[in-house]
């Protein structure tokens, strides 16, 4: 879960920070700044902060070929994204999620999509009013794979999800796309050989990739800390 992971990281980071600050006395110039850059977290604002006080639903559409091979993907991403937003709301209490509710379960959304196949070809701004929430997080999964394109060994695994995101606002009887982002990509394992990890397996790769993607997706909706990459 997002919150438990962050709490563990915070405790570890605090210990490292104390060590690093003590070490600064033996450093100078660029070395000091380099050390600080490694231990001081990066604060990342929400890319869309408009969920506060709103009823929100998550809807996931997957390319038909993906749905055939991985039929549970849409409901898994819907449920996990919502679960991580609720966990952050309860534990971290970010201002962006204050008063936010999630009245539509993943199961109800899956049933809605089955009962309304026409929704796939409708503009998403027409779908949101039917769902009946003020904010609709709409995710289009355009690519999923458990093996890297670089892998020549079939026992090497590296998951990848690529998706598009739209957030629909429905207010005063009118719906509009308030935020849009294309080609959001998550990898599992995030770091490691580009051609993959030996004998990880399709099932474990699927679970890890969905987890990595939903964490990345949930974090877009509230301010949070991230570890700095090399050079930042």
Rosetta silent file (secondary structure, phi, psi, omega in degrees, C-alpha in Angstrom):
SEQUENCE: XXXXXXXXXXXXXXXXXXXXXXXXXXXXXXXXXXXXXXXXXXXXXXXXXXXXXXXXXXXXXXXXXXXXXXXXXXXXXXXXXXXXXXXXXXXXXXXXXXXXXXXXXXXXXXXXXXXXXXXXXXXXXXXXXXXXXXXXXXXXXXXXXXXXXXXXXXXXXXXXXXXXXXXXXXXXXXXXXXXXXXXXXXXXXXXXXXXXXXXXXXXXXXXXXXXXXXXXXXXXXXXXXXXXXXXX
SCORE:     score description
SCORE:     0.000 S_00000001
   1 L     0.000  149.408 -175.072    0.000    0.000    0.000 S_00000001
   2 H   -56.762  -46.339 -173.128    1.189    3.530   -0.763 S_00000001
   3 H   -67.720  -45.586 -178.843    1.110    4.734    2.863 S_00000001
   4 H   -63.361  -40.299  177.761    2.962    1.809    4.452 S_00000001
   5 H   -61.379  -44.621 -178.466    5.665    1.983    1.810 S_00000001
   6 H   -65.142  -38.958  179.963    6.043    5.723    2.366 S_00000001
   7 H   -63.887  -42.191  177.563    6.235    5.319    6.162 S_00000001
   8 H   -63.015  -43.416  179.208    9.021    2.757    5.840 S_00000001
   9 H   -62.052  -39.159 -177.301   10.874    4.989    3.420 S_00000001
  10 H   -64.276  -44.901  179.450   10.488    7.979    5.793 S_00000001
  11 H   -61.766  -45.730 -179.958   11.998    6.128    8.765 S_00000001
  12 H   -63.442  -42.730 -178.345   14.898    4.881    6.674 S_00000001
  13 H   -63.990  -38.727 -179.928   15.414    8.310    5.114 S_00000001
  14 H   -62.112  -41.800  178.860   15.507   10.015    8.522 S_00000001
  15 H   -63.953  -43.503  179.275   18.262    7.702    9.699 S_00000001
  16 H   -64.889  -36.703 -179.082   20.235    8.273    6.518 S_00000001
  17 H   -62.283  -44.716  179.242   19.726   12.048    6.821 S_00000001
  18 H   -59.995  -45.852  179.231   21.262   12.132   10.308 S_00000001
  19 H   -60.888  -43.043 -177.090   24.250   10.139    9.087 S_00000001
  20 H   -66.490  -39.795 -179.099   24.630   12.338    6.032 S_00000001
  21 H   -66.241  -38.219  176.363   24.483   15.586    8.010 S_00000001
  22 H   -64.341  -33.602 -178.455   27.170   14.333   10.370 S_00000001
  23 H   -73.524  -20.780 -175.837   29.265   13.430    7.360 S_00000001
  24 H   -62.171  -26.580 -177.882   28.964   16.933    5.889 S_00000001
  25 H   -64.152  -21.767  179.594   31.549   18.239    8.312 S_00000001
  26 H   -97.186    5.152 -178.118   34.174   16.248    6.441 S_00000001
  27 L  -115.301  170.161  176.716   32.976   17.474    3.036 S_00000001
  28 L  -154.080  159.962  172.444   33.141   20.767    1.173 S_00000001
  29 L    55.955 -130.875 -176.247   31.842   22.536   -1.908 S_00000001
  30 H   -60.687  -30.040 -179.586   30.172   20.355   -4.518 S_00000001
  31 H   -62.823  -37.757  178.489   30.503   17.284   -2.306 S_00000001
  32 H   -63.372  -48.375 -178.672   28.122   18.843    0.255 S_00000001
  33 H   -64.172  -36.985  178.927   25.487   19.618   -2.353 S_00000001
  34 H   -64.517  -41.047  179.242   25.794   16.160   -3.869 S_00000001
  35 H   -66.648  -44.817  178.436   25.251   14.536   -0.475 S_00000001
  36 H   -60.350  -39.763 -178.970   22.242   16.726    0.330 S_00000001
  37 H   -61.167  -30.639 -178.344   20.683   15.959   -3.053 S_00000001
  38 H   -77.480  -28.978 -172.649   20.764   12.267   -2.232 S_00000001
  39 H  -105.876  -20.635  179.404   19.054   12.540    1.176 S_00000001
  40 L   -85.572  120.760 -175.749   16.658   15.480    0.802 S_00000001
  41 L   -69.269  157.637  176.023   13.412   14.211   -0.738 S_00000001
  42 E   -94.354  127.623  178.426   11.797   15.775   -3.754 S_00000001
  43 E   -90.668  121.930 -176.240    8.309   17.184   -3.125 S_00000001
  44 E  -112.158  120.157  178.899    6.017   16.432   -6.067 S_00000001
  45 L   -74.171  161.220  175.124    2.705   18.329   -6.369 S_00000001
  46 L   -65.651  136.463  176.338   -0.491   16.690   -7.556 S_00000001
  47 L   -76.489  -26.011  173.718   -0.871   16.902  -11.317 S_00000001
  48 L  -137.912  106.172 -175.863   -4.628   17.091  -10.753 S_00000001
  49 L   -95.927   17.426 -169.756   -5.670   18.381   -7.297 S_00000001
  50 L   -93.585   20.598  178.345   -9.405   18.537   -7.982 S_00000001
  51 L   -88.414  -11.715 -174.327  -10.668   15.443   -6.120 S_00000001
  52 L   -57.567  126.020  175.677  -11.078   17.249   -2.803 S_00000001
  53 L    70.994   12.521 -176.137  -14.611   16.978   -1.434 S_00000001
  54 L  -112.187  154.906  169.481  -15.900   15.179   -4.545 S_00000001
  55 E   -86.438  131.555 -168.228  -17.423   11.782   -5.187 S_00000001
  56 E  -127.479  143.156  172.152  -15.013    9.925   -7.440 S_00000001
  57 E  -129.292  152.466  176.759  -15.090    6.792   -9.569 S_00000001
  58 E  -114.297  128.416  177.047  -12.310    4.969  -11.391 S_00000001
  59 E  -125.990  131.119 -178.463  -12.985    3.417  -14.793 S_00000001
  60 E  -122.858  128.930  174.298  -10.405    1.368  -16.680 S_00000001
  61 E  -115.615  133.817  178.066  -10.620    0.299  -20.309 S_00000001
  62 E  -117.254  143.065  174.941   -8.106   -2.147  -21.744 S_00000001
  63 L   -49.966  143.649 -173.161   -7.352   -2.828  -25.387 S_00000001
  64 H   -57.285  -40.256  179.552   -9.325   -5.876  -26.539 S_00000001
  65 H   -62.990  -37.520  177.488   -6.214   -7.980  -27.124 S_00000001
  66 H   -67.456  -42.212 -179.132   -5.051   -7.228  -23.576 S_00000001
  67 H   -62.967  -33.234  178.806   -8.490   -8.073  -22.148 S_00000001
  68 H   -67.450  -44.771 -177.993   -8.439  -11.464  -23.869 S_00000001
  69 H   -78.327  -32.464 -176.033   -5.060  -12.403  -22.390 S_00000001
  70 L  -132.592   74.047 -172.417   -5.578  -10.667  -19.034 S_00000001
  71 L   -63.716  -21.585 -178.233   -9.360  -10.500  -18.400 S_00000001
  72 L   -90.710   -0.447 -172.014   -9.006   -9.276  -14.800 S_00000001
  73 H   -60.428  -45.922 -177.250   -6.767   -6.312  -15.629 S_00000001
  74 H   -60.304  -48.309 -178.525   -9.472   -3.627  -15.748 S_00000001
  75 H   -70.080  -34.290  178.525  -11.042   -4.591  -12.434 S_00000001
  76 H   -64.132  -44.897 -179.278   -7.636   -5.138  -10.795 S_00000001
  77 H   -69.835  -38.940  176.844   -6.404   -1.663  -11.752 S_00000001
  78 H   -59.544  -52.437 -176.426   -9.724   -0.062  -10.794 S_00000001
  79 H   -64.535  -43.130 -175.457   -9.789   -1.732   -7.373 S_00000001
  80 H   -71.084  -38.936  176.798   -6.110   -1.208   -6.584 S_00000001
  81 H   -61.618  -46.956 -179.686   -6.069    2.455   -7.599 S_00000001
  82 H   -63.489  -41.321  179.589   -9.115    3.178   -5.468 S_00000001
  83 H   -61.303  -40.255 -178.628   -7.654    1.205   -2.551 S_00000001
  84 H   -72.334  -34.260  175.482   -4.413    3.207   -2.663 S_00000001
  85 H   -67.378  -40.786  177.473   -6.227    6.536   -2.774 S_00000001
  86 H   -65.449  -39.814  178.868   -8.332    5.495    0.228 S_00000001
  87 H   -63.465  -43.861  178.078   -5.215    4.342    2.089 S_00000001
  88 H   -63.862  -40.144 -179.956   -3.478    7.664    1.444 S_00000001
  89 H   -61.988  -39.175 -177.057   -6.601    9.546    2.509 S_00000001
  90 H   -78.357  -42.374 -172.199   -6.746    7.644    5.809 S_00000001
  91 H   -90.974  -51.822 -175.810   -3.066    7.527    6.723 S_00000001
  92 L   -88.833  -22.055  177.950   -1.367   10.541    5.143 S_00000001
  93 L    50.873   52.738  177.250   -4.452   12.774    5.019 S_00000001
  94 L   -67.174  146.195 -178.639   -3.358   14.908    2.043 S_00000001
  95 H   -59.303  -32.824 -176.137   -5.354   18.080    1.567 S_00000001
  96 H   -67.708  -17.593 -179.434   -6.188   17.057   -2.017 S_00000001
  97 H  -111.784   10.532  179.760   -8.199   14.041   -0.777 S_00000001
  98 L   -65.317  124.339  177.688  -10.000   15.707    2.126 S_00000001
  99 L    76.200    5.861  179.453  -13.693   14.811    1.995 S_00000001
 100 L   -75.514  137.725  177.173  -13.263   12.698   -1.157 S_00000001
 101 E  -123.720  156.492 -178.772  -15.579    9.689   -1.428 S_00000001
 102 L  -128.031   78.888 -172.310  -15.536    6.633   -3.682 S_00000001
 103 L   -75.332  -13.743 -176.509  -19.162    5.459   -3.935 S_00000001
 104 L  -107.220  114.616  179.150  -18.648    3.107   -6.905 S_00000001
 105 L   -73.063  164.037  177.555  -16.847   -0.165   -6.151 S_00000001
 106 H   -61.751  -37.660  178.986  -14.632   -1.875   -8.697 S_00000001
 107 H   -65.444  -40.705  178.529  -17.191   -4.663   -8.985 S_00000001
 108 H   -66.452  -37.596  178.588  -19.989   -2.177   -9.654 S_00000001
 109 H   -67.404  -40.759  178.064  -17.901   -0.425  -12.285 S_00000001
 110 H   -62.027  -40.032  178.715  -17.115   -3.745  -13.987 S_00000001
 111 H   -66.695  -39.043  177.091  -20.827   -4.552  -14.002 S_00000001
 112 H   -60.364  -44.578 -178.478  -21.606   -1.100  -15.424 S_00000001
 113 H   -67.206  -33.673  176.451  -19.134   -1.632  -18.252 S_00000001
 114 H   -70.533  -37.893 -178.640  -20.628   -5.042  -19.032 S_00000001
 115 H   -77.033  -18.854 -178.031  -24.176   -3.630  -19.007 S_00000001
 116 L  -127.253   66.689  179.659  -23.183   -0.656  -21.163 S_00000001
 117 H   -61.701  -23.281  179.084  -20.891   -1.940  -23.948 S_00000001
 118 H   -65.492  -18.849 -178.839  -21.864    1.140  -25.950 S_00000001
 119 H   -63.606  -24.460 -179.828  -19.823    3.203  -23.473 S_00000001
 120 H   -62.545  -29.499 -176.290  -16.643    2.014  -25.193 S_00000001
 121 H  -106.014   -0.162  178.551  -17.419    4.086  -28.273 S_00000001
 122 L   -86.550  148.620  171.065  -19.007    7.062  -26.514 S_00000001
 123 L   -57.264  138.958 -175.825  -17.029   10.216  -25.652 S_00000001
 124 H   -63.404  -24.019  177.020  -15.974    9.854  -22.029 S_00000001
 125 H   -68.869  -19.337  175.346  -17.662   13.172  -21.246 S_00000001
 126 H   -89.198  -21.944 -179.451  -20.967   11.470  -22.061 S_00000001
 127 H   -78.508  -40.090 -176.245  -20.162    8.438  -19.932 S_00000001
 128 H   -54.204  -45.178  178.636  -19.354   10.330  -16.726 S_00000001
 129 H   -62.167  -30.460  178.875  -22.913   11.652  -16.216 S_00000001
 130 H   -70.146  -38.579  177.729  -24.263    8.103  -16.569 S_00000001
 131 H   -63.798  -37.620  173.593  -21.889    6.867  -13.874 S_00000001
 132 L    88.470   31.291  176.408  -23.226    9.658  -11.679 S_00000001
 133 L  -122.185  164.063 -179.722  -20.109   11.046   -9.970 S_00000001
 134 L   -80.277  -26.554  178.713  -18.503   14.487   -9.940 S_00000001
 135 E  -134.557  128.650  176.572  -15.066   13.190  -10.931 S_00000001
 136 E  -118.902  118.364  174.403  -14.302   10.235  -13.175 S_00000001
 137 E   -89.641  111.410 -174.763  -10.732    8.949  -13.395 S_00000001
 138 E  -112.758  124.338 -175.713  -10.637    7.239  -16.772 S_00000001
 139 E  -120.716  128.251  176.098   -7.674    5.054  -17.715 S_00000001
 140 E  -109.267  112.317  177.657   -7.040    3.530  -21.138 S_00000001
 141 E   -84.168  113.507 -176.373   -4.545    0.649  -21.064 S_00000001
 142 E  -101.237  -19.390  179.348   -2.924    0.641  -24.487 S_00000001
 143 E  -152.975  138.356  172.238   -0.069   -1.781  -23.890 S_00000001
 144 E  -146.601  135.151  177.902    0.829   -4.519  -21.444 S_00000001
 145 E  -150.844  150.680  178.524    3.622   -7.042  -21.616 S_00000001
 146 L  -103.312   -3.328  178.264    5.458   -9.322  -19.220 S_00000001
 147 L  -130.972  141.952  178.358    8.621   -9.521  -21.289 S_00000001
 148 L   -68.987  150.108  174.587   10.865   -6.782  -22.581 S_00000001
 149 L   -64.508  -19.421 -178.447   11.157   -6.227  -26.316 S_00000001
 150 L   -86.657  -10.591 -175.579   14.889   -6.658  -25.770 S_00000001
 151 L   -72.981  130.227  173.930   14.571  -10.135  -24.262 S_00000001
 152 L  -107.168  -14.141  177.663   15.886  -12.982  -26.407 S_00000001
 153 L  -101.391  124.201 -177.277   15.521  -15.526  -23.598 S_00000001
 154 L   -69.263  -10.587  177.448   11.897  -16.519  -22.905 S_00000001
 155 L   -91.075    4.944  177.643   12.762  -16.996  -19.214 S_00000001
 156 E   -97.458  131.881 -175.722   13.528  -13.275  -18.821 S_00000001
 157 E  -126.520  135.683  169.217   10.683  -11.125  -17.477 S_00000001
 158 L  -154.111  111.055 -175.965   10.127   -7.384  -17.250 S_00000001
 159 E   -77.201  149.854  176.191    6.570   -6.050  -17.074 S_00000001
 160 E  -147.487  131.861  171.753    5.406   -2.844  -18.725 S_00000001
 161 E  -119.752  134.786  171.837    2.092   -1.013  -18.755 S_00000001
 162 E  -123.290  134.024 -174.564    1.426    2.017  -20.947 S_00000001
 163 E  -148.917  159.482  172.354   -1.793    3.969  -20.470 S_00000001
 164 E  -109.209  146.379 -177.579   -3.592    7.229  -21.128 S_00000001
 165 E  -123.653  135.036  171.068   -5.333    9.152  -18.346 S_00000001
 166 E  -134.004  138.681  173.413   -8.310   11.488  -18.442 S_00000001
 167 E  -115.140  121.409 -178.014  -10.079   13.115  -15.520 S_00000001
 168 E  -102.874  129.507  173.516  -13.642   14.192  -16.227 S_00000001
 169 E  -100.297  131.930  177.812  -15.368   16.857  -14.156 S_00000001
 170 E  -122.821  106.565 -177.168  -19.157   16.766  -14.040 S_00000001
 171 E  -138.352  138.843  175.722  -20.684   19.913  -12.545 S_00000001
 172 L    53.456   38.693  176.943  -24.011   21.700  -13.054 S_00000001
 173 L    77.641    5.936 -179.377  -25.131   19.177  -15.647 S_00000001
 174 E  -125.416  141.684 -179.880  -22.044   19.624  -17.822 S_00000001
 175 E  -116.858  142.494  176.991  -19.015   17.368  -18.223 S_00000001
 176 E  -148.671  153.557  174.539  -15.555   18.325  -19.402 S_00000001
 177 E   -81.464  114.213 -175.924  -12.087   16.806  -19.511 S_00000001
 178 E   -95.076  -22.075  178.323  -10.161   18.712  -16.849 S_00000001
 179 E  -150.039  142.634 -178.722   -6.878   16.820  -17.057 S_00000001
 180 E  -147.940  136.502  178.907   -5.322   14.574  -19.675 S_00000001
 181 E  -145.831  133.933 -176.991   -2.004   12.746  -19.881 S_00000001
 182 E  -108.164  153.869  171.863   -0.796   10.282  -22.494 S_00000001
 183 E    55.492   48.611  170.721    1.641    7.372  -22.434 S_00000001
 184 E   -74.087  126.743 -174.786    2.024    6.927  -18.688 S_00000001
 185 E  -125.119  136.501  174.777    4.425    4.019  -18.331 S_00000001
 186 E  -128.499  142.274 -179.245    5.295    1.792  -15.385 S_00000001
 187 E  -120.118  148.943  172.562    7.913   -0.959  -15.290 S_00000001
 188 E  -144.413  126.187   -9.517    8.417   -3.965  -13.035 S_00000001
 189 L   -62.397  146.789 -177.367   11.041   -4.461  -11.819 S_00000001
 190 L   -64.310  -40.624  179.782   11.596   -0.702  -12.038 S_00000001
 191 L  -118.267  152.250 -179.451   15.358   -1.096  -11.976 S_00000001
 192 L   137.966 -170.958 -179.038   17.450   -3.924  -13.298 S_00000001
 193 L   -59.923  136.772 -178.313   18.516   -5.407  -16.615 S_00000001
 194 L   -66.427  -22.114 -179.940   16.649   -3.864  -19.541 S_00000001
 195 L   -91.840   -5.124  173.046   16.043   -7.288  -21.034 S_00000001
 196 L   119.790  176.656 -178.207   14.454   -8.650  -17.857 S_00000001
 197 E  -110.712  139.629 -175.383   14.892  -10.816  -14.774 S_00000001
 198 E   -70.871  132.109  170.362   15.378  -14.548  -14.967 S_00000001
 199 L    58.913   30.821  177.490   12.482  -16.876  -14.026 S_00000001
 200 L   -71.585  -38.961  177.176   10.222  -14.213  -12.497 S_00000001
 201 L    94.452  149.836 -178.309    7.143  -15.717  -14.163 S_00000001
 202 H   -64.399  -44.596 -175.011    4.090  -14.202  -15.891 S_00000001
 203 H   -64.432  -47.693  179.952    1.828  -14.168  -12.821 S_00000001
 204 H   -66.662  -36.832  177.762    4.307  -12.445  -10.501 S_00000001
 205 H   -64.679  -41.310  177.794    5.274  -10.012  -13.252 S_00000001
 206 H   -59.359  -51.624 -178.266    1.595   -9.165  -13.817 S_00000001
 207 H   -60.251  -45.764 -179.212    0.973   -8.494  -10.121 S_00000001
 208 H   -65.358  -36.881 -179.083    4.128   -6.405   -9.741 S_00000001
 209 H   -71.143  -42.074  176.471    3.447   -4.354  -12.864 S_00000001
 210 H   -62.035  -41.065  178.953   -0.147   -3.605  -11.859 S_00000001
 211 H   -63.564  -45.046  179.896    1.089   -2.586   -8.405 S_00000001
 212 H   -62.820  -42.111 -178.632    3.777   -0.300   -9.863 S_00000001
 213 H   -67.927  -44.872 -177.083    1.327    1.312  -12.270 S_00000001
 214 H   -68.397  -31.255  173.654   -1.452    1.901   -9.732 S_00000001
 215 H   -64.648  -46.549  179.186    1.008    3.446   -7.286 S_00000001
 216 H   -61.209  -39.154 -179.774    2.220    5.807   -9.997 S_00000001
 217 H   -68.634  -48.174 -178.076   -1.387    6.610  -10.918 S_00000001
 218 H   -60.633  -39.153 -177.328   -2.604    7.224   -7.362 S_00000001
 219 H   -66.794  -12.663  178.560    0.319    9.540   -6.583 S_00000001
 220 H   -71.537  -13.126 -171.513   -0.789   11.872   -9.375 S_00000001
 221 H  -107.789    4.859  174.223   -3.684   13.074   -7.233 S_00000001
 222 L  -155.619  152.631  179.787   -1.936   14.330   -4.086 S_00000001
 223 L   -64.736  138.314 -176.182    1.322   16.003   -3.077 S_00000001
 224 E  -154.939  170.952  176.965    3.945   13.480   -2.028 S_00000001
 225 E   -98.552  145.190  174.098    7.629   12.817   -1.564 S_00000001
 226 E  -134.950  147.501  173.591    9.776   10.956   -4.064 S_00000001
 227 L   -67.246  142.667  178.697   13.377    9.840   -3.935 S_00000001
 228 L   -75.597  141.125  173.344   15.609   11.914   -6.142 S_00000001
 229 L   -79.073  162.192  179.094   17.060   10.364   -9.239 S_00000001
 230 L   -59.400  128.546  178.190   20.779   10.546   -9.869 S_00000001
 231 L    97.824  -10.476 -179.478   21.680   14.055  -11.005 S_00000001
 232 L   -83.925    0.000    0.000   18.616   15.825   -9.552 S_00000001
